[in-house]
Amino acid sequence: MADRYWILGTGTWDSTSTTNWSDTSGGTGGFSVPTAADNVFFDANSNVLATAFTVTMANTPRVCNDFTASGLDGTMTLAGTGIGLTVSGSLTFPATNFTRTYTGTTTFNATTTGKTVTTNGVAFAGSVTFNGVGGAWTLGSAFSCGSAGTLTITNGTFDTSSSGNYSVTANSIVSNNSNVRAISLNASTVNLSASAVVTFISTNLTFNAGTSTINCSSSSPVFVGGGLTFYNVSFIDNAITTASITGTNTFTNLSITGRTTVGIGVLSLSANQTISGTLTVSAGTAAAYRMSVFSDTVGTTRTLTCAAVSFTDTDFRDITIAGAASPASGTRLGDCKGNTNITFSAAKTVFYRQTGSANWGATGSGSWSATSGGALDATQFPLAQDTAVFPAATYPASGSTTTINGEYNIGTIDMSLRTSNTMTLATGANSLSVYGDWINGTGITLTGTSRISYSARTTQTITSSAKTFPQAFSVTSPSGSVVLQDAFTTSSTLATNLNRGTLNLQSYTLTTSLFASSNSETRTIAFGTGQISCTGTGTVWNTATTTGLTVTGTGTISLTSASAKTFSGGGFSYSGITLNQGGAGALTITGSNTFGNITNTYKTTGATSILFTAATTSTFTDWNASGETTRLLTIGSVTAASHTLSKASGTVSADFLSISRSTATGGAAWYAGANSTDGGNNSGWIFTAPPAPSGSNSNFLMFF
């Protein structure tokens, strides 16, 4: 072990140059570059006179044992781009005449205890890692990685000092391995600014939260607690969008600052949490600026065991409150279903009261009244259990626009009174969750590029009143159903999603670009005698995963694009459903599916086709797909191999087909018709017209 002193002011600390290194303070240069066993010093003799100087680290990460900068009489800048520093001992920065601009990671790798890190208010300009097996470091002052640096504890012990309780500032704190390591926060304040604020794995980690406070200032913080025990944790950004907590953690106090900007924030929970003190979800600057506490999985309950709670302007979904705070209550609490032991505000009917174009969630007195035409009252903002009514006239005036200016949880929207007095309801890019009915009036225009999800877990109805929804449409309603009251059209290019629950068409047509229900949740498409008409291209129907799916009724799936389109059926039985090729583009059917019928209603001159995946068997109760004199309907395989078509009994009576690589079987007689073309590699098809039914001969004699 040796001591190395920097001399001669500005220079480069690299792996070879000895010019700036001496064995004594202010001595002559030419001594070896510091190794990991050597202590380095920067002092009043490191520069020329009292001038500022820069030490630029180069080559690979520079190494030393102790790093000590003190007594500087000119400003020293420690620089370097992407070059880090590895310290095997302790580190001291001076409080004055010192700055760091290098962007590399500083690594502490001591393997013995008793090391200190004293930065005296100087922030590291990059990430800091503690990674020494058996090492232990105690802070001697406030510690900061700067705005872009991550604090990582890989091996050893990191201690903020029980006597100093020094603050820690970083974009995040990470200890996500299984090495033996320890973190002691004592009574320190930890300020974290990144999205991934805390990432802990509890295996072999000894974590002592002490009475510390962890402040998370990101608008979308992810807190991976590893099932550990924390003291105070606060999400303090007042424009929070989504905060996530994973792991079954324990907190003394957990709090979320209310929003001061338009919209709604979410606290998403992936596991149960215990709060031995108070869980606080604060009010924002207006009743319309809300927070939500949600399970991260719809229909899966998260239990919050709380000694006390403080809730204002908060919505809950799939949350159970346990402990001394149960049943919990608060101010203007919204019920987004699946909750237990929470006392919600009684359902109410409120009336829109703005006279002209305005926002759904407005500041000040708000946009809503307790009575039609009554006074504006900010406390009447409609909650998830409420009914929001737009009066027939004046509120708003005809031709006005009401903008839903946040991703709110909305109850029933009743615009049925808006007939001769027109209005526009605009959602912009905000996705909405609806927990009641949606009722349009004939004078309504809808605008927006978002998605509307129906999520009530009861029966919800949609009355379109012949108005097209530009928003995408989803059903996310465990054990609930969404029932069409008339034809429904969405012009969005996004898929209509059936995620959970029942979509009930009754006798109506749902027109959408794409339809998707490919998951393992319990869900039902109740066609009745209705129809789903897909107008898009590509995979227009996606039920590739059919676990949990039920299909009922005798309706129709009609695929109408003039471009190529795919029905990805998942090998499912659509036994009562007619599949219709309604457009010029080739229809590809993947999987071994069962259908009630298959038809072809494309009537324009020119050819079209229905193609099946090779080596699959498609089963039909009826087959009514034929071409016409002006065009043939091609029946074939996607690739150069055969597919199988099966019908149990009866007669297939088709015509104007062009058939290749098709095996017709199942017990029925498969007549392709006299005007059909045999493209080869077929089996079971009869290329003639079917025989006339018995007893249908029109040539008969009359005897008198």
C-alpha positions in Angstrom: 0.0 0.0 0.0 1.3 3.5 -0.9 0.1 7.1 -0.9 -0.3 9.0 -4.1 -0.7 12.8 -4.3 -2.0 14.7 -7.3 0.3 17.6 -8.4 0.7 20.1 -11.3 -3.0 21.0 -11.6 -4.9 20.0 -14.7 -4.1 16.6 -16.1 -5.4 13.1 -17.0 -5.7 10.3 -14.6 -5.3 7.3 -16.8 -3.7 3.9 -16.6 -0.2 4.9 -17.7 0.6 8.6 -17.1 2.7 9.2 -14.0 3.2 13.0 -14.6 0.7 14.1 -12.0 1.4 11.6 -9.3 3.9 12.1 -6.4 4.5 10.2 -3.2 4.3 13.4 -1.1 2.1 16.5 -1.0 3.6 19.0 -3.5 6.4 16.6 -4.4 7.9 15.7 -7.7 6.0 13.6 -10.3 6.8 10.4 -12.0 5.4 8.0 -9.3 3.2 5.1 -10.3 -0.4 5.4 -11.1 -2.5 4.4 -8.0 -3.6 0.8 -7.7 -6.6 -0.5 -5.7 -4.3 -0.7 -2.7 -3.1 2.9 -2.8 -4.6 6.0 -1.1 -5.0 9.1 -3.3 -5.0 12.6 -2.1 -6.0 16.0 -3.6 -5.0 19.0 -1.5 -3.7 22.6 -1.6 -0.6 21.4 -3.4 -2.5 19.6 -6.2 -2.8 22.7 -8.4 -0.4 25.5 -9.5 -0.9 28.4 -7.2 -4.6 28.8 -6.3 -5.9 28.2 -9.8 -8.8 26.0 -10.8 -7.9 22.6 -12.3 -9.5 19.6 -13.8 -8.6 15.9 -13.2 -10.0 13.9 -16.2 -10.3 10.2 -15.7 -9.7 8.1 -18.8 -9.2 4.6 -20.1 -10.9 2.2 -17.8 -12.5 2.9 -14.4 -9.8 4.4 -12.2 -9.0 2.6 -8.9 -7.7 3.5 -5.4 -8.0 2.6 -1.8 -9.0 5.7 0.1 -10.0 8.8 -1.9 -9.4 12.0 0.0 -9.9 15.5 -1.3 -9.4 18.3 1.3 -8.0 21.7 1.8 -8.2 22.7 -1.8 -7.3 26.4 -2.6 -8.6 26.3 -6.1 -11.7 24.6 -7.6 -11.1 21.0 -8.6 -13.3 19.3 -11.2 -13.2 15.6 -11.3 -14.2 14.8 -14.9 -14.5 12.0 -17.4 -17.2 10.7 -19.8 -18.4 7.2 -19.0 -15.3 6.5 -16.9 -16.0 5.3 -13.4 -14.1 5.2 -10.1 -13.6 2.2 -7.9 -12.8 2.9 -4.3 -11.6 0.0 -2.1 -11.5 2.1 1.1 -13.2 5.3 2.3 -14.1 8.5 0.3 -14.0 12.1 1.3 -15.0 15.1 -0.8 -14.4 18.7 0.5 -17.4 21.0 1.1 -15.8 23.8 -1.0 -13.7 24.1 -4.2 -14.8 20.7 -5.5 -17.2 19.5 -8.2 -17.7 16.3 -10.1 -18.8 16.0 -13.7 -17.8 12.5 -14.7 -20.7 10.3 -15.6 -19.4 6.9 -14.8 -20.4 4.7 -11.9 -18.6 5.0 -8.6 -18.1 1.5 -7.0 -17.2 0.8 -3.4 -15.7 -2.7 -3.1 -14.1 -2.9 0.3 -14.2 -6.3 1.9 -13.7 -5.0 5.5 -15.9 -2.9 7.7 -15.4 0.6 9.1 -15.4 2.5 5.8 -17.0 5.9 5.4 -18.4 8.0 2.6 -18.4 11.7 3.2 -19.3 13.9 0.3 -20.1 17.1 2.2 -23.0 18.0 -0.1 -21.2 17.2 -3.4 -23.4 15.0 -5.6 -22.0 12.1 -7.5 -22.6 12.7 -11.2 -23.6 9.1 -11.8 -24.7 5.9 -10.2 -23.1 4.5 -7.1 -22.7 0.8 -6.3 -21.7 -0.8 -3.0 -20.3 -4.2 -3.9 -17.8 -5.7 -1.4 -18.3 -9.0 0.2 -17.9 -8.3 3.9 -17.6 -4.6 3.4 -19.5 -2.0 5.4 -19.9 1.7 4.7 -21.3 4.5 6.9 -22.3 7.9 5.6 -20.5 10.9 7.0 -22.7 13.4 5.4 -25.7 13.8 3.1 -25.4 11.5 0.1 -26.6 12.2 -3.5 -26.2 10.3 -6.8 -27.6 13.4 -8.6 -30.8 13.4 -10.6 -29.7 10.5 -12.9 -27.9 8.1 -10.6 -29.0 4.8 -9.1 -27.9 3.7 -5.6 -27.2 -0.1 -5.8 -26.3 -2.3 -2.8 -25.0 -5.6 -4.3 -22.8 -6.9 -1.4 -21.9 -5.6 2.0 -23.6 -3.1 4.4 -24.9 0.4 3.6 -25.6 2.5 6.7 -26.9 6.1 6.7 -25.4 6.6 10.2 -27.5 6.3 13.4 -25.8 9.4 14.7 -26.1 11.6 11.6 -29.2 10.2 10.0 -28.0 11.6 6.7 -30.3 12.1 3.8 -30.0 10.1 0.6 -30.9 11.3 -2.9 -31.0 9.1 -6.0 -33.2 8.3 -8.8 -33.7 4.8 -7.3 -32.4 2.4 -4.7 -31.8 -1.2 -5.9 -30.8 -4.3 -4.1 -32.3 -7.1 -6.2 -29.9 -10.0 -5.7 -29.5 -12.9 -3.3 -26.1 -11.9 -1.9 -25.6 -11.3 1.8 -26.1 -7.6 2.3 -27.6 -5.1 4.7 -29.2 -1.7 4.5 -29.8 0.6 7.5 -31.8 3.8 6.9 -32.0 4.9 10.6 -34.0 8.1 10.7 -32.8 9.3 7.3 -34.9 10.8 4.5 -34.5 9.1 1.2 -35.5 11.1 -1.9 -36.1 9.0 -5.0 -37.1 10.4 -8.4 -37.1 7.6 -11.0 -40.0 5.4 -12.1 -38.4 2.3 -10.6 -37.9 3.9 -7.2 -37.3 0.8 -5.0 -36.3 -2.6 -6.2 -35.6 -5.1 -3.4 -35.3 -8.8 -3.2 -35.5 -10.0 0.4 -33.4 -13.1 0.1 -30.3 -12.6 2.3 -31.1 -8.9 2.7 -31.2 -7.4 6.2 -33.2 -4.3 5.9 -33.6 -1.9 8.8 -36.0 0.9 8.0 -35.6 2.6 11.4 -37.8 5.6 11.4 -36.9 6.7 7.9 -39.0 8.4 5.3 -38.8 7.4 1.6 -40.2 10.1 -0.7 -41.0 9.0 -4.2 -41.4 12.0 -6.5 -41.9 10.3 -9.9 -45.3 10.6 -11.6 -45.3 6.8 -12.2 -43.3 5.2 -9.3 -42.8 1.4 -9.1 -42.1 0.3 -5.6 -40.9 -3.3 -5.4 -40.7 -3.8 -1.7 -39.7 -7.5 -1.6 -42.1 -8.2 1.3 -40.0 -6.1 3.7 -41.0 -3.7 6.5 -40.7 0.1 5.8 -41.4 3.1 8.0 -42.8 6.1 6.2 -43.3 5.8 2.4 -44.8 8.8 0.5 -45.7 9.2 -3.1 -45.4 13.0 -3.4 -45.8 13.9 -7.0 -48.9 16.0 -7.4 -49.4 14.9 -11.0 -49.1 11.2 -10.3 -50.5 8.9 -13.0 -49.8 5.3 -11.7 -48.0 4.3 -8.6 -47.3 0.5 -8.3 -46.5 -1.4 -5.1 -45.4 -5.1 -5.5 -44.6 -7.5 -2.7 -46.5 -8.2 0.5 -45.0 -5.3 2.4 -45.5 -3.6 5.8 -45.5 0.2 6.3 -45.8 2.3 9.4 -47.4 5.1 7.3 -48.1 5.1 3.6 -49.3 8.2 1.9 -50.2 9.5 -1.6 -50.3 13.2 -2.3 -53.4 14.5 -4.0 -53.3 15.7 -7.6 -53.1 19.3 -8.5 -53.5 18.8 -12.2 -56.3 17.5 -14.4 -57.1 13.8 -14.3 -57.0 10.8 -12.1 -54.1 8.9 -10.5 -53.9 5.2 -9.6 -52.2 3.3 -6.8 -51.9 -0.2 -8.2 -51.4 -3.1 -5.7 -50.1 -6.6 -6.7 -50.3 -8.0 -3.2 -51.8 -7.4 0.3 -50.2 -4.7 2.4 -50.1 -3.9 6.1 -50.1 -0.3 7.4 -49.5 -0.3 11.1 -50.0 3.5 11.3 -52.1 5.5 8.7 -52.9 5.0 5.1 -53.5 8.4 3.6 -54.8 9.2 0.2 -55.0 12.9 0.0 -57.4 15.3 -1.6 -56.3 17.2 -4.7 -57.0 20.9 -5.4 -60.4 20.1 -6.8 -63.0 17.3 -6.2 -62.6 16.3 -9.9 -58.9 15.6 -9.3 -59.0 12.1 -7.9 -56.9 9.1 -6.9 -57.8 5.4 -7.3 -56.6 2.5 -5.2 -56.9 -0.6 -7.4 -55.8 -4.2 -7.4 -53.6 -4.7 -10.4 -55.8 -7.6 -11.5 -59.5 -7.1 -12.0 -61.5 -9.4 -9.8 -58.6 -10.3 -7.5 -58.9 -8.7 -4.1 -56.0 -7.0 -2.3 -56.4 -6.6 1.5 -55.1 -3.5 3.2 -54.8 -4.1 7.0 -54.7 -0.6 8.4 -54.7 0.8 11.9 -56.1 4.1 10.5 -57.0 5.7 7.2 -57.6 9.1 5.7 -59.3 9.0 2.3 -60.5 12.0 0.3 -61.7 11.9 -3.4 -60.6 8.3 -3.8 -62.0 5.5 -5.9 -61.5 1.8 -5.0 -61.6 -1.4 -7.0 -61.1 -4.9 -5.5 -59.9 -3.6 -2.2 -60.7 -5.0 1.3 -59.9 -2.9 4.3 -59.1 -4.9 7.4 -57.7 -4.1 10.8 -58.7 -1.3 13.3 -59.6 1.0 10.4 -62.3 -1.4 9.1 -64.9 -0.4 8.0 -63.2 2.6 6.4 -64.9 5.8 5.3 -63.9 9.1 3.8 -65.0 12.0 1.6 -66.4 11.4 -1.8 -65.3 7.8 -2.2 -66.1 6.1 -5.5 -67.1 2.4 -5.8 -65.5 0.7 -8.8 -66.7 -2.7 -7.5 -65.2 -5.7 -5.8 -64.7 -3.8 -2.5 -65.3 -4.9 1.1 -65.4 -2.9 4.4 -65.4 0.5 2.7 -68.3 2.8 3.3 -69.0 4.7 0.0 -70.9 7.9 -0.6 -74.5 7.2 -1.4 -75.3 7.0 -5.1 -76.7 10.3 -6.4 -78.1 11.8 -9.6 -76.3 15.0 -10.7 -77.0 17.4 -13.5 -74.6 19.1 -15.9 -74.8 22.9 -15.2 -72.3 24.6 -17.5 -74.0 26.8 -20.1 -71.4 26.5 -22.8 -68.4 24.4 -23.7 -66.6 23.2 -20.6 -64.9 20.3 -18.9 -66.4 17.3 -17.2 -64.0 17.8 -14.3 -63.7 21.6 -13.8 -61.9 23.5 -11.0 -63.6 26.0 -8.8 -67.3 25.3 -8.5 -67.1 22.4 -11.0 -69.6 21.5 -13.7 -72.3 19.8 -11.8 -75.4 20.5 -9.7 -77.6 18.5 -7.4 -80.7 19.6 -9.3 -81.5 20.4 -12.9 -80.6 24.0 -13.4 -79.5 24.4 -9.8 -76.3 26.1 -8.5 -72.9 24.8 -9.5 -71.4 22.7 -6.7 -67.9 21.2 -6.8 -68.9 18.5 -4.3 -71.4 17.1 -6.8 -68.8 15.7 -9.1 -70.2 12.4 -10.4 -68.6 9.3 -8.8 -68.5 5.7 -10.2 -71.9 4.9 -8.5 -73.7 8.1 -9.6 -75.9 9.0 -12.6 -74.8 12.1 -14.6 -77.7 13.7 -16.6 -77.5 16.2 -19.4 -80.6 18.3 -19.3 -82.7 18.8 -22.5 -81.6 22.4 -23.0 -79.4 25.3 -21.8 -77.0 23.1 -19.8 -75.1 23.1 -22.0 -76.4 25.4 -24.8 -77.1 23.7 -28.1 -73.9 23.2 -30.1 -71.6 23.1 -27.1 -68.9 20.6 -26.3 -68.4 18.9 -23.0 -64.9 17.5 -22.7 -64.2 14.5 -20.4 -60.7 15.9 -19.4 -59.4 12.9 -17.4 -59.5 9.1 -17.3 -62.3 9.2 -14.9 -64.3 6.3 -13.4 -67.8 7.1 -14.6 -71.2 5.8 -13.5 -74.3 6.2 -15.7 -74.2 8.8 -18.5 -77.7 9.8 -19.5 -77.9 12.1 -22.5 -81.3 10.9 -23.7 -82.8 14.4 -23.3 -80.5 15.8 -25.9 -82.5 15.6 -29.0 -83.1 18.8 -30.9 -80.5 20.6 -28.8 -77.2 19.2 -30.0 -74.0 18.7 -28.1 -70.7 17.0 -28.4 -69.2 14.7 -25.8 -65.4 14.6 -26.3 -63.1 12.2 -24.6 -59.9 13.1 -26.4 -57.2 10.5 -25.7 -58.6 9.7 -22.2 -59.7 6.1 -21.6 -62.8 5.8 -19.5 -64.1 3.1 -17.2 -67.9 3.1 -17.0 -69.8 1.5 -14.1 -73.3 2.2 -15.2 -75.4 2.6 -18.4 -74.5 4.7 -21.4 -77.5 6.4 -23.0 -77.1 8.6 -26.0 -79.6 11.1 -27.3 -80.3 11.7 -30.9 -78.6 15.1 -30.8 -75.3 13.8 -29.5 -72.0 13.7 -31.3 -69.2 11.7 -29.8 -65.5 12.4 -30.4 -62.3 10.9 -29.1 -59.4 8.5 -29.8 -59.6 6.6 -26.5 -61.1 3.4 -25.2 -64.3 3.0 -23.1 -64.3 0.0 -20.8 -67.6 -1.3 -19.3 -66.7 -2.7 -15.9 -69.7 -2.7 -13.5 -69.9 -6.5 -12.7 -73.7 -6.0 -12.9 -75.9 -5.6 -16.0 -75.0 -2.5 -18.0 -76.9 -1.3 -21.1 -75.7 0.8 -24.0 -78.2 2.9 -26.0 -76.4 4.2 -29.1 -79.3 6.1 -30.7 -77.7 5.5 -34.1 -74.6 7.4 -33.0 -71.1 6.0 -33.9 -68.6 5.7 -31.1 -65.1 6.8 -32.3 -63.7 5.2 -29.1 -62.7 1.6 -28.9 -65.1 -0.7 -26.9 -64.2 -3.1 -24.1 -66.1 -5.4 -21.7 -64.1 -5.9 -18.5 -66.8 -7.0 -16.1 -66.3 -10.2 -14.1 -69.7 -11.9 -13.6 -71.4 -8.9 -15.2 -72.9 -8.3 -18.6 -73.1 -5.5 -21.2 -76.4 -5.5 -23.1 -76.9 -3.6 -26.4 -80.2 -1.8 -26.7 -79.8 -1.0 -30.4 -77.2 -1.4 -33.1 -73.7 -0.4 -31.9 -70.9 0.9 -34.2 -67.4 1.9 -33.2 -65.2 3.5 -35.9 -62.0 3.0 -33.9 -59.3 0.9 -35.7 -58.6 -0.7 -32.3 -60.1 -4.1 -31.4 -63.3 -4.4 -29.5 -62.2 -6.5 -26.5 -64.2 -8.9 -24.5 -61.9 -9.4 -21.5 -64.3 -10.6 -18.8 -68.0 -11.0 -18.4 -70.8 -11.2 -21.0 -71.3 -9.2 -24.2 -75.0 -9.6 -25.0 -76.0 -8.5 -28.5 -79.7 -9.5 -28.2 -80.8 -9.1 -31.9 -78.5 -6.2 -32.7 -75.4 -5.7 -34.8 -72.1 -4.7 -33.3 -69.9 -3.2 -36.0 -66.2 -2.9 -35.3 -62.9 -3.0 -37.1 -61.5 -5.9 -35.1 -62.8 -8.3 -32.3 -60.6 -9.9 -29.7 -61.3 -12.2 -26.8 -58.2 -14.3 -26.4 -57.5 -14.9 -22.7 -58.3 -17.4 -20.0 -61.0 -15.4 -18.1 -64.6 -16.4 -17.9 -66.5 -14.6 -20.7 -69.5 -15.1 -22.9 -70.5 -13.8 -26.3 -74.3 -14.0 -26.3 -75.2 -13.4 -29.9 -78.9 -14.0 -29.6 -79.9 -13.4 -33.2 -77.4 -10.5 -33.5 -74.3 -10.0 -35.5 -70.7 -9.0 -35.0 -69.5 -7.3 -38.2 -65.7 -6.9 -38.5 -64.7 -4.3 -41.1 -60.9 -4.3 -40.6 -58.0 -6.2 -42.1 -55.4 -8.6 -40.7 -56.6 -10.8 -37.8 -60.1 -9.3 -37.6 -61.4 -12.0 -35.2 -59.0 -13.3 -32.5 -60.2 -15.9 -30.0 -56.9 -17.9 -30.3 -57.1 -18.7 -26.6 -60.6 -20.0 -25.8 -60.2 -21.1 -22.2 -63.2 -19.8 -20.3 -65.0 -18.7 -23.4 -68.7 -19.5 -24.1 -70.6 -18.6 -27.2 -74.4 -18.7 -27.3 -77.2 -17.9 -29.8 -77.8 -18.2 -33.5 -76.1 -15.0 -34.7 -73.6 -14.2 -37.4 -69.9 -13.2 -37.6 -69.5 -11.2 -40.8 -66.1 -10.3 -42.1 -66.5 -7.6 -44.7 -63.1 -6.1 -45.6 -62.1 -6.0 -49.2 -58.6 -6.9 -48.1 -57.1 -10.1 -46.7 -58.4 -11.0 -43.3 -58.0 -13.8 -40.8 -60.5 -15.6 -38.5 -58.3 -16.9 -35.6 -60.9 -19.2 -33.9 -58.7 -21.1 -31.5 -60.2 -24.5 -32.5 -63.5 -23.6 -30.8 -67.2 -24.6 -31.3 -69.2 -21.8 -32.7 -72.0 -24.3 -33.1 -74.9 -21.9 -33.6 -73.1 -19.2 -35.4 -72.9 -18.4 -39.1 -69.5 -17.3 -40.4 -69.9 -15.0 -43.4 -67.3 -14.0 -46.0 -68.6 -10.6 -46.7 -65.8 -8.9 -48.6 -63.6 -9.4 -51.6 -60.4 -10.0 -49.7 -59.3 -13.6 -49.0 -60.7 -14.9 -45.7 -58.3 -17.3 -43.8 -59.7 -19.5 -41.1 -57.1 -20.9 -38.6 -57.7 -23.8 -36.3 -60.1 -26.7 -36.3 -63.4 -24.8 -35.5 -67.0 -25.8 -35.6 -69.7 -23.5 -37.1 -73.4 -23.6 -37.5 -73.2 -22.3 -41.0 -70.8 -20.6 -43.5 -72.0 -18.1 -46.1 -70.7 -15.8 -48.7 -72.5 -12.5 -49.3 -69.9 -10.7 -51.3 -71.8 -9.8 -54.5 -69.4 -7.7 -56.5 -67.9 -8.9 -59.8 -64.5 -10.6 -59.3 -63.1 -13.6 -57.4 -63.0 -14.1 -53.6 -61.8 -16.9 -51.4 -62.1 -18.8 -48.2 -58.9 -20.5 -47.2 -58.3 -23.0 -44.3 -55.2 -23.8 -42.4 -53.7 -27.0 -43.7 -54.1 -30.2 -41.6 -57.2 -28.7 -39.8 -60.7 -30.0 -39.7 -63.5 -27.4 -39.9 -66.9 -28.8 -39.0 -70.3 -27.3 -40.2 -73.9 -28.0 -39.4 -74.8 -26.3 -42.7 -72.8 -25.1 -45.7 -74.3 -22.3 -47.7 -71.1 -20.7 -49.3 -71.3 -20.5 -53.0 -70.1 -18.2 -55.8 -72.1 -16.6 -58.5 -72.1 -16.6 -62.3 -70.0 -13.4 -62.3 -67.4 -14.7 -59.9 -66.1 -17.9 -58.4 -65.6 -18.5 -54.7 -62.3 -20.2 -54.1 -62.1 -22.9 -51.4 -58.5 -23.9 -50.6 -55.7 -24.2 -48.1 -53.3 -21.5 -47.0 -50.3 -23.6 -47.9 -49.7 -26.5 -50.3 -51.4 -29.1 -48.1 -54.9 -30.3 -47.7 -57.5 -29.3 -45.2 -60.7 -31.2 -44.1 -64.3 -30.0 -44.2 -66.8 -32.1 -42.2 -70.6 -32.1 -42.1 -72.3 -35.0 -40.3 -75.3 -35.5 -42.6 -77.5 -34.1 -45.3 -76.5 -32.6 -48.6 -74.2 -29.7 -49.4 -75.6 -28.0 -52.4 -73.1 -25.4 -53.6 -72.1 -24.0 -57.0 -69.6 -21.6 -58.7 -66.7 -22.8 -56.5 -63.1 -23.3 -57.4 -61.8 -26.0 -55.0 -58.3 -27.4 -54.3 -56.6 -29.3 -51.6 -59.9 -30.0 -49.8 -61.2 -33.2 -48.2 -64.9 -33.2 -47.8 -66.2 -35.8 -45.3 -68.3 -36.4 -42.2 -71.3 -38.3 -43.7 -72.9 -35.5 -45.8 -72.9 -35.6 -49.6 -70.7 -32.7 -50.7 -71.9 -31.4 -54.1 -69.8 -28.6 -55.5 -72.2 -27.9 -58.3 -72.1 -28.2 -62.1 -70.4 -24.8 -62.5 -67.6 -25.4 -60.1 -63.9 -26.1 -60.9 -61.8 -28.9 -59.6 -58.4 -27.4 -58.9 -57.0 -30.8 -57.9 -55.9 -32.7 -54.7 -59.6 -32.9 -53.6 -61.5 -35.7 -52.0 -65.2 -36.2 -51.2 -66.4 -33.4 -53.5 -68.9 -34.2 -56.2 -68.5 -31.8 -59.1 -72.1 -32.1 -60.3 -75.4 -30.6 -59.3 -77.1 -32.5 -56.5 -79.9 -34.8 -57.5 -83.4 -33.5 -57.2 -85.1 -34.3 -53.9 -87.3 -37.4 -54.0 -90.9 -36.6 -55.0 -90.0 -33.3 -56.6 -90.3 -34.5 -60.3 -92.4 -32.1 -62.2 -93.1 -34.5 -65.1 -96.2 -36.3 -64.1 -99.4 -37.7 -65.8 -102.9 -36.7 -64.8 -105.6 -39.4 -65.0 -109.2 -38.7 -65.1 
